Amino acid sequence: MKIVKYYNNSDVRLEEMPKPQIGSEEFLVKVKKSGICGSDILEYYRFAKMKKLGVDNLVLGHEMAGDIVEVGKEVKNLKVGDRVFVSHHVPCFNCHYCEMGHHTACNLLHNTNYYPGGFAEYLRIPKINIDKKGVYILDDNVSYEEAVFIEPLGCVCRAQRLSNVRKGQTLLILGSGVSGLLHLKLAKAKGIEKVITTDINEYRLKKAKEFGADRVINAQEDILTEVKKANNDRRPDCIIVCTGALSAAKQALECVGPGCTIVFFAVPKPGINLEIPINNYWRNEVTITTSYGAAPQDLDEAYNWIQSKKIEVVDLISHRLPFNRSKEAFKIVCEASESMKVILEPNINES
């Protein structure tokens, strides 16, 4: 079968490997669509995983949708022909962190995956993904392309749930890439009246405006001044950082107001520390938090938004490319010019 192997951002190769053989408690998925995530091009993140595994390449891909083509004899409630999305990570639900609601800090979640990765023609799905609520049978009205967004939207749902994004707030989103635009769409679907977005890319700012942002600001401007102009001289109530740029992290700290929550959905690379003006925050009940990944609860919410058509996601796709153009696809994502979600397909001619 065809696979896409990642060595670094500029070295992505189409290779071959044997189709996985499943056990009696596993099933095999033929991949139809697989999205490239922003985390797929974080070289420091990928190199750290390679070092941990003792390898020089990875088969990436975790935003996938496809068809079940083989089912082990002991697998229940799944059958050949089912259209599915499968979560690559699953929590145990039993550890201290899961019991405290921090499912994405669970050790099992950090150490589970399907084989070999979403950028492959076929995936072997282990028993644990079935047992731990990692498999979603798609309704007939949910397309493969919509299903690709279940995981990224699930991550967004988690961040907004943890930070209690709600009506009456002014939300500032720093970064208008795919994750920032998903945050915008979710906030608008929830009825958040004022959402302000930033970016240095005019194409993305244009898309943010198109998708309902009440104000878009070029990130090279004085963000705080522009936010206050658009918000009756008030600072934002919630700030979601959707870019790893250090300048955005600093802007978040500068824009904080009374009762404000900062959510670091994306963070700068390792070794970079932020200086927190804690005394300035002390009397204003400021919250600084992070959000990583998605748990089954968040994926459920994302699926419901997509299945109900209350959030449109396919309009975030800018490129659809076959596996044999995967190097080009990664280049498009890395350049971050006039692009949003880039989808890889084993065979571009398949529906």
N, C-alpha and C positions, 0 to 999 in steps of 0.2 A: 504494500500500500504506500501511497505518497504521504510524506510528512514534511513539515517545515521546521528546520533546525535553526535555532538562534545561537550564534557565537558572540556577537556584539551587534550594536545598532547598525553597523555598515556591513556586517557579514551574516546574512540570512540565506540559507540554502534549501533548495528543494531536494530531498533525498528519499530513499526507499527503505522500508523495513517490513518484516513479516506482519501480517494481520494478527492482532492479539487472539489468543485462544482463551475462551472463558471457562470458568469452573461451574459447578452445579448451582452455586448461589450467586452467580454473576450474570450480567447481560452485556450485549455488544450493541453499540450505537453507530450508525453510519452518519457522519457529520454532514449537515447541509450548509450551515452558516456558522461562522465563528468571528467574533469581533476582536479587534486589536485594542487592548486597554492601555491607558496612559502608563500604568505600572509596568507594562511589557517593555517599555523603552527606558526605564530607569536602570541604567547600566550598573550603578553601584549596588542596587537591590538584586539584580540578576547575577552579577558576579559573586556576591556574597552567598547566594544559594548554590551556585556552581562549586564554589570552594567547599561549602559544607558537604556537598554530595561527592566531591572529588572528581568532577567531570569538567569538560571544557565547552559543553553546549547543553541546551535544553530544548525540549518541545514545549513551547508555551501555549497559551490559549485557554481561557476559562469562561468566555462568554459564548456558549455554544447552543446549538439546537440541531436536532436530527431525528432519525428514525431508529427504533429498535429493530434489529435484523436477526438477532439470536438471543434466546433466553435459556438460562440454565434450568434443569428439571426441578429444582427446589425453589425457584423464584415464584412468588405468588403476586397476583394483582397486576402483573405486567405481561404484555404479550407482543409478539412480532407484529409490526405495523403501527404500534403506538408512536405518536410524535411526542418528543420529550425535550425538556430542558433539564440538565443535571448540574447541580451545584458541585464545584470542585472541592470545596472544604465543608466539613460538617462538624458540629460540636458534639460533645459527649452527653450533655444535658445533666450530668451527675456530679461534676466536680464543683468545688467551692465557687469558682468564677462563674460557671453557668448558673448555679443557684443564686448568685448575687446579680444576675442579669447581664454579666459581661461575657456572653457566649463567644464573642470574637477574640477574647483573650484565652480561650480554652486551648490547652496543649494539643488535644486531638485535632481541633480545627486547624492548627498551625502545621500539622503533620499528616494530613490526609490529602489525597488527590486521586483523580482517575488517570488511566494509563492509555497512551503516553502523554497526552495533552490535547487541547482543543484544536490545535493546528495539525490534525491528522485526519485521514479518511475514515478511520474507525477508532472507537474508544472502548476499552474494557472498563465497565463500571463495577466496582467491588461491592460486596454485600453491605459494608458499613454505610455506603451512600443510600442504600435502600432503607436500612434499619433506622437511620438518623434523619429522615425526612429531607433527603437531598434530591429526590426525583419528582419532577412535575410533568404529568401527562397534559399535553396542551389541548385546550378546547379547540373545536373546529374553527372558531373565529379568531384564533391567535396564530398569526403567521410565524414562520421560522425567523424572519427578520425582527418581528416584535419580540420573540422569545429571547433573542440575543441580548435584549436590554433588561431582562429580569434581574440579572446579577448587578449590573451597574446602577440600576434604579433602586435595587434593594439596599445597596450601600448608602445611597442618598436618603432613602427612607429612614435608615437607622440614624444617620447624623441628625436629621431634623427631629426625630423622636427624642433622641438623647438630649438635644438642646432645647426641646419644648418650643419649637417654632409654632406660632399661633396667630390668629387674627388680632388685629390691633397693633402689631409690631411693624417696624420698618426693618427690612432685611437688606443687608449689604453683602453681595457675593463678589469676592475678589478672584477674578479669573473666569473667563467665559468660554472655556473649552467644553468638551462634552459633559464633564461632571458639573461644571458651573451652570450649563444650560439645563441639565436635568434638575438641578436644585431650583432653578427658576421655574421650570414647568411644574414641579411638585408644589412649590409655594403658591403659584397661581391657582393650581387645582384645589388647594386647601382654602383659597379665598383670602390669601395675604394681599392686602390692598396696595402696599408700596414695596416694590423690590427694585433695588439699585444694583447694577452690575458694572464691573470694570474689566478692562483688558488693554493690552498694548496693540492688539491686532484689530484693525478696523473691520475686517471681514466678520470676525466673531462678535464685535460690538453690534454690527448690523444685524446679525442673526439673533442676538439677545433682544434687540428692539423688536424684531419680527415676532419673536416668541413671547412678547408681553412685558418686557422690562419697562418700568415706569421712567427710568432715567439710566442712560449709559454714560460712563465716564472713561476717558482714556486714562490708563493707569499712570501715565507720566505727568498728569496734572496734579494739583493739590487736592487729593481725594477728600480730606475732611472738609475743606471749604466748599467743595462742590456738593457733597452729601448734605451739609447743613443748608445750602441754598435750596436744595430739592426737598427738604424735610422740615420746613418751618423753624429753621435754626437749631434743630435738635440733632444729636448724634444717633446712630442706628441702635436698635434694640438687640439685634443679633448680627454677627459677622461670620460668614462662612468662607474660610480660606481654601480655594480650589486650585491653587498653583503652588509649586514648591519654590517659587522665586523668593529669595530672602527679602526683597523689597516689599513684596506683598505681606509677608509675615510682620514686617515692621509697620506697614500701613495699618494692619489690623490693630496692633497695639496702640497706635496713635489715634485711631478713630473711636476707641472705647468711650462709652458714656455711662451714666448711672444705670444700674440694673442690666448692663449689657453682657451678652454671652459671646465669646469667641470660640468657634469650632475649627480646629485644624483638621480639615478633611484631607489636605495635602500638606507636606512638611518639607523644609529644606533638607539637603543631603546630610549624612552623618558628619559630625565634627563641628557643625554650626550650632551655636547656642544663642538664645535670645535673652536680652536683658529686660527683665520685667520691672516696670516702675510700680512696685507693689504698694508703696506708700500712697501713690496717687489713686490706686484702686480701692484702698482699704475701706473707706467710708461709703463706697458706692455699690457694694455688693456685686462686684464684677466676677464673672465665671470664665475660666479658660479651660477648655476640654479638647479632647481628640476623639475621632471616630474612625474605626478601621473595619473594613469588610462588612459583611451582612450575615445575619443569623437566619434560620428558617422563618421566624416571625417577620423579619424585614422582607424576605423574598416573597412571603405570602402577600404582604401588603403591596409590593411592587407588581406581583402578578395580577392582583385585583384591580389596580389602577389601569394596567395595560389591557386586561381582558374586558373591562367595562368601557374601554375607549375614552375614559376621562382624561387620560394623558396620551397624547400622540408622540410616538418615539421614532417612527420610520423616517420622519422628516429631518432627523439628525444624521442620517446616513449620507455621506458625501461621495464615497467611493465604494465600489464593489469589484473586487479583483480575484482572479483564480490563484490557486497555490503557486503556479509557475511564475507569478508576478509578485511573489511575497516580498522579495527584496525591495521592489518599488513601493509596495504598500507600507513597509516599515519606514522607508525614506519619507513618504508623504506625512506619516504621523510625526516623525522626528522634526521635520521642517515646520510643521504647524502653521502653514501659510493659509491657503484657502481650502481648509478641510475640517471635517468634524469626525464622525465615526467612520472608520474604514473597516469594511467587512471582507474577510477571506472566505473563499468557497473552494472546496476540492475540485468541483467541476462547475464552472460559471454557467453552463447551459442547463443545469438541473434546476427544477423549480423549488 
